[in-house]
Amino acid sequence: IAKDMDTMTFRVPLGVTAGITPFNFPAMIPLWMFPMALVTGNTSLMKPSERDPGACMMLMELVKEAGFPDGVVNVIHGRHDSVNFICDHPEIKAISFVGSDQAGQYIYERGSKNGKRVQSNMGAKNHGVIMPDANKENCLNQLVGAAFGAAGQRCMALSTAVFVGEARNWIPELVEKAKKLKVNAGHEPGADLGPVISPEAKQRVCDLVQSGIDQGAKILLDGRDVKVPGYEKGNFVGPTILHYVKPEMKCYTEEIFGPVLVSMEVDTLDDAIKLINANPYGNGTAIFTTNGATARKYTMEIDVGQVGVNVPIPVPLPMFSFTGSRGSFRGDMNFYGKAGVQFYTQLKTVTQMWRSDDATLSGSQTAMPVMR
């Protein structure tokens, strides 16, 4: 930048980082966090969900087997006190969180107030737009899988179907396909979806379904009273479809987090885009169409962080980033990919001057330079 003067910028680790993970992906989501923290030079403190901490502990056994020094990756168990400890401790520089809206907003606000960098992935209401020109069979199969797989307990579940124009005629076939799904314990052969996580979760799902009915939605498939032989006391909810859902209904405004698909009808693609952009969440969306111009219009005009075209659950591979937006995310830098590297590092800029007149004279060197 000037005679004998250089400026360079590079990334350095933050120090101690923390990850707070949900119950629904007890292995995958920790793997979004601590490996990225470690490869960028940090140490990591993980707090798994108190509902299923065993998966994280299995990962820690693999970490130890791989030869990481003690103290590089650590685990803390617990609930509120553990979260508050992470949010408040001055040595922790960054927090990664995936979970519910209430917890995510709390962690973002408390952690940020204490000067920490926070990335908080929260709730979602992911819409699938079904155009009349879509491949019907593939579209309906993908809708069923994305809505009811994992009993709907994933933040990228396709929980809202928006049928455009004549595509509304496909709804009876969608119901028939959903009826064929087998509800059973997850380890049983042939099970398509298992239980929800707890009795409280089941009750919440059932209450939201009932609220939709009370507000005028029509229930096309009711899985609230499903019976699973051998597991009569399980927290099972079968595939459920609510139709004629309106934007003001509670079953639409809240994330249900269960095997429930809410269905809506609109006349045009513009109507679908307007509907989805008015929803506060921005985690993911998908459009099913065979028209490239329709797909391009949708991807350009929709205000959602992750968009699939004929892909119902558009979760990016690790070389990209998980780019949920709006009400689904708090923070400036998303998970994994390039954004993940940026989150776990900070920039350092060095400006240095070495005057050429001060160079130390030495004798001639005839050997090639080598690393010693």
C-alpha atoms as one frame of an Amber mdcrd trajectory, in Angstrom:
protein
   0.000   0.000   0.000   3.093   2.225   0.259   6.836   1.888  -0.042   7.975
  -0.915   2.278   4.487  -1.158   3.843   2.013  -4.059   3.579  -1.507  -4.619
   4.908  -3.041  -8.070   5.204  -6.293  -9.402   6.639  -6.810 -12.948   7.866
  -9.213 -14.896  10.071  -8.467 -16.026  13.607 -10.469 -18.197  16.052 -12.873
 -16.693  18.573 -11.874 -18.943  21.480 -14.532 -20.834  23.433 -17.790 -21.465
  21.563 -21.021 -23.191  22.597 -23.785 -25.164  20.905 -27.330 -25.769  22.188
 -29.153 -28.483  20.260 -32.764 -29.763  19.966 -34.214 -33.232  20.455 -35.253
 -33.934  16.879 -31.790 -34.351  15.309 -29.599 -35.254  18.294 -26.580 -36.237
  16.155 -26.864 -34.185  12.958 -27.215 -30.753  14.536 -24.259 -31.115  16.940
 -22.311 -32.013  13.794 -23.321 -28.639  12.344 -21.607 -27.006  15.299 -18.578
 -28.458  17.029 -16.691 -29.784  13.951 -16.856 -26.344  12.318 -15.802 -24.725
  15.584 -12.821 -27.073  15.886 -11.521 -26.834  12.325 -11.517 -23.042  12.657
  -9.349 -23.291  15.766 -11.852 -22.929  18.605 -12.891 -25.102  21.518 -16.518
 -26.149  21.935 -19.008 -26.640  24.762 -22.112 -28.600  23.736 -25.446 -28.703
  25.563 -27.638 -31.446  24.065 -31.370 -31.670  24.608 -32.214 -33.158  27.990
 -34.719 -35.403  26.178 -32.117 -37.411  24.239 -28.549 -36.571  25.299 -27.189
 -40.022  24.483 -26.475 -39.320  20.814 -24.237 -36.387  21.678 -22.347 -38.512
  24.192 -21.767 -41.131  21.492 -20.292 -38.391  19.315 -18.019 -37.414  22.196
 -16.767 -40.994  22.406 -15.843 -40.763  18.725 -14.112 -37.437  19.355 -12.008
 -39.047  22.075 -11.283 -42.064  19.874 -10.111 -39.711  17.122  -7.468 -38.350
  19.491  -8.680 -34.864  20.327  -7.047 -33.558  23.529  -9.153 -33.392  26.656
 -10.969 -30.098  26.995 -11.198 -29.293  23.294 -14.802 -30.519  23.113 -16.922
 -30.542  26.267 -20.524 -31.366  27.189 -22.803 -29.793  29.770 -26.208 -31.284
  30.592 -29.281 -29.604  31.984 -32.076 -27.194  31.149 -32.530 -23.519  32.009
 -29.553 -23.102  34.326 -27.222 -24.631  31.753 -28.535 -22.322  29.036 -28.163
 -19.267  31.265 -24.611 -20.306  32.122 -23.740 -20.431  28.424 -25.407 -17.089
  27.721 -23.689 -15.349  30.647 -20.179 -16.790  30.927 -17.652 -14.196  29.739
 -15.240 -16.746  28.256 -17.834 -18.059  25.788 -17.615 -15.909  22.672 -20.244
 -17.431  20.380 -23.428 -19.498  20.681 -25.087 -21.696  18.059 -28.689 -22.688
  18.732 -31.368 -24.735  16.964 -34.806 -25.114  18.526 -38.093 -23.423  19.300
 -39.022 -19.777  18.787 -39.316 -18.974  22.473 -35.978 -20.495  23.442 -34.212
 -19.170  20.364 -35.341 -15.606  20.891 -34.375 -15.785  24.570 -30.888 -17.134
  23.838 -30.318 -14.604  21.061 -31.323 -11.664  23.252 -29.509 -12.790  26.408
 -26.375 -13.895  24.592 -26.215 -10.756  22.444 -26.765  -8.562  25.497 -23.641
 -10.151  26.968 -21.624  -9.329  23.864 -21.654 -12.783  22.299 -22.032 -13.673
  18.664 -25.251 -15.724  18.289 -26.773 -17.717  15.436 -30.269 -18.937  16.302
 -32.292 -21.211  14.033 -35.892 -21.261  15.229 -39.387 -22.224  14.052 -40.789
 -22.547  10.562 -43.911 -22.794   8.470 -42.665 -24.198   5.193 -44.961 -23.951
   2.176 -45.130 -26.178  -0.859 -46.713 -24.552  -3.921 -48.355 -27.038  -6.289
 -48.828 -25.767  -9.830 -51.329 -27.427 -12.213 -48.500 -28.302 -14.630 -46.503
 -30.243 -12.025 -45.786 -33.949 -12.385 -48.733 -35.068 -10.281 -47.494 -38.449
  -9.118 -44.032 -37.247  -8.128 -45.424 -34.112  -6.535 -47.945 -35.914  -4.332
 -45.420 -38.543  -3.263 -42.945 -35.846  -2.279 -45.595 -33.873  -0.414 -46.554
 -36.900   1.661 -42.955 -37.704   2.529 -41.999 -34.131   3.373 -45.109 -33.434
   5.454 -45.302 -36.627   7.501 -41.760 -38.026   7.587 -40.156 -37.958  11.053
 -43.723 -37.389  12.321 -43.400 -33.795  11.137 -40.821 -33.062  13.848 -38.284
 -31.221  11.742 -37.875 -27.538  11.074 -37.813 -28.183   7.323 -41.000 -30.272
   7.246 -43.298 -29.163   4.438 -46.222 -28.376   6.690 -48.348 -26.215   4.362
 -49.569 -27.131   0.871 -50.750 -24.311  -1.401 -52.699 -25.643  -4.386 -52.832
 -23.238  -7.323 -55.796 -23.286  -9.687 -56.800 -26.704 -11.005 -54.177 -28.419
  -8.851 -56.828 -28.372  -6.102 -58.384 -31.380  -7.825 -55.429 -33.493  -6.654
 -56.267 -33.161  -2.964 -58.345 -36.383  -2.724 -55.410 -38.359  -4.154 -53.086
 -36.731  -1.633 -55.368 -37.891   1.175 -55.377 -41.454  -0.161 -51.588 -41.560
  -0.291 -51.327 -40.242   3.268 -53.752 -42.920   4.485 -51.331 -45.617   3.322
 -48.522 -44.506   5.619 -47.780 -46.915   8.461 -47.582 -45.481  11.972 -45.452
 -47.569  14.327 -42.471 -47.481  16.638 -39.503 -46.245  14.660 -37.507 -49.454
  15.048 -40.328 -51.652  13.757 -39.973 -52.880  10.153 -42.059 -50.950   7.660
 -42.740 -47.957   9.901 -43.176 -44.732   7.925 -43.512 -42.439  10.930 -43.111
 -42.909  14.646 -44.368 -41.071  17.721 -43.923 -37.456  18.663 -41.448 -36.760
  21.436 -43.716 -36.548  24.508 -47.320 -36.653  25.752 -47.231 -32.859  25.967
 -46.157 -32.613  22.334 -48.996 -34.913  21.282 -51.514 -32.842  23.219 -50.259
 -29.641  21.617 -50.560 -31.137  18.128 -54.095 -32.318  18.834 -55.069 -28.954
  20.301 -53.837 -27.081  17.228 -55.732 -29.453  14.937 -58.893 -28.882  16.957
 -58.371 -25.128  16.848 -58.307 -25.326  13.055 -61.578 -27.244  13.011 -63.139
 -24.772  15.435 -62.082 -21.880  13.205 -63.618 -23.391  10.082 -61.045 -25.703
   8.523 -62.221 -29.064   7.189 -60.426 -32.154   8.411 -59.820 -34.516   5.496
 -57.703 -37.014   7.429 -57.702 -37.284  11.217 -54.839 -39.134  12.879 -55.377
 -37.964  16.438 -56.869 -41.246  17.644 -54.515 -43.608  15.853 -53.954 -46.916
  17.665 -50.636 -48.749  17.416 -50.825 -52.383  18.598 -48.261 -53.100  21.270
 -47.678 -49.407  21.916 -51.068 -48.299  23.144 -49.557 -45.722  25.503 -47.246
 -44.245  22.890 -47.307 -40.621  21.789 -48.566 -41.425  18.308 -50.366 -39.083
  15.946 -51.240 -40.350  12.496 -51.070 -38.305   9.286 -53.572 -35.468   9.518
 -54.733 -33.079   6.783 -56.645 -29.848   7.367 -58.145 -28.144   4.310 -59.655
 -24.721   3.634 -57.188 -23.252   6.116 -57.071 -19.452   6.275 -54.043 -17.268
   7.151 -55.579 -16.052  10.408 -56.134 -19.557  11.820 -53.946 -20.635  14.727
 -53.077 -23.901  12.958 -51.459 -21.759  10.255 -49.825 -19.019  12.301 -48.076
 -21.461  14.665 -45.601 -24.224  13.917 -47.405 -27.477  14.743 -44.314 -29.726
  14.779 -46.277 -32.896  14.185 -47.595 -34.983  11.268 -50.145 -32.369  10.216
 -50.443 -30.846   6.742 -52.492 -27.687   6.418 -53.873 -27.181   2.919 -54.849
 -23.951   1.192 -56.164 -22.952  -2.231 -55.274 -19.899  -4.330 -56.076 -18.918
  -7.904 -52.680 -17.777  -9.195 -48.951 -18.028  -8.568 -48.939 -14.354  -7.571
 -51.521 -15.144  -4.894 -49.313 -17.943  -3.560 -46.250 -15.685  -3.428 -48.206
 -12.956  -1.649 -49.548 -15.467   0.894 -46.137 -16.931   1.710 -44.334 -13.595
   1.878 -46.930 -12.419   4.404 -46.079 -15.330   6.709 -43.451 -14.334   9.294
 -41.308 -17.449   8.858 -38.628 -17.872   6.206 -36.932 -21.224   6.679 -37.831
 -23.097   3.498 -40.295 -23.412   0.651 -40.755 -25.456  -2.503 -42.561 -25.152
  -5.803 -43.656 -28.080  -7.946 -43.817 -27.239 -11.640 -42.572 -28.300 -15.074
 -42.341 -24.691 -16.284 -38.923 -23.069 -15.982 -40.284 -19.527 -16.206 -42.697
 -20.241 -13.356 -39.874 -21.655 -11.258 -37.641 -18.653 -11.957 -40.385 -16.175
 -11.065 -41.015 -18.006  -7.808 -37.380 -18.263  -6.760 -36.791 -14.577  -7.483
 -39.908 -13.161  -5.828 -40.317 -15.382  -2.787 -38.886 -13.995   0.467 -37.716
 -17.271   1.995 -34.131 -18.239   2.707 -34.121 -21.740   1.163 -36.080 -22.584
  -1.970 -36.613 -25.936  -3.657 -37.789 -26.434  -7.227 -39.361 -29.889  -7.354
 -37.349 -30.548  -4.179 -39.646 -30.634  -1.131 -37.024 -30.258   1.608 -34.288
 -27.986   0.211 -31.663 -28.468   2.925 -28.269 -27.514   1.451 -25.269 -29.818
   1.553 -22.415 -28.751   3.860 -20.430 -26.908   1.181 -23.282 -24.395   1.096
 -24.972 -22.794   4.124 -28.295 -23.341   5.884 -29.852 -19.989   5.029 -33.165
 -19.735   6.869 -34.326 -16.134   7.153 -36.848 -13.700   8.627 -38.726 -15.119
  11.648 -36.901 -18.447  11.387 -33.456 -17.036  12.149 -31.764 -14.553  14.440
 -28.202 -13.493  13.796 -25.970 -12.290  10.984 -24.232 -15.488   9.855 -25.898
 -18.809   9.086 -24.897 -22.378   9.829 -22.100 -24.297   8.099 -20.576 -23.636
   4.683 -18.780 -20.330   4.136 -21.107 -18.548   6.562 -20.196 -21.085   9.242
 -16.481 -20.379   8.817 -17.206 -16.666   9.135 -19.310 -17.213  12.262 -16.585
 -19.092  14.126 -13.782 -16.689  13.197 -13.051 -12.986  13.337 -10.978 -10.804
  11.068  -7.569  -9.491  12.063  -5.812  -6.896   9.947  -2.064  -6.258  10.225
  -0.277  -3.283   8.721   3.507  -3.579   8.835   6.511  -1.662   7.631   9.909
  -3.170   6.970  12.243  -0.510   5.589  14.373  -1.846   2.763  17.243   0.281
   4.017  17.263  -1.767   7.215  17.783  -5.115   5.457  20.589  -7.149   7.002
  23.336  -7.930   4.529  24.431 -11.531   4.328  26.617 -13.692   2.238  25.536
 -15.438  -0.928  23.206 -18.423  -0.576  23.655 -21.092  -3.244  21.261 -23.712
  -1.864  17.558 -23.796  -2.619  15.352 -22.844   0.351  13.928 -25.793   2.237
  11.578 -26.253   5.184  13.410 -27.145   8.391
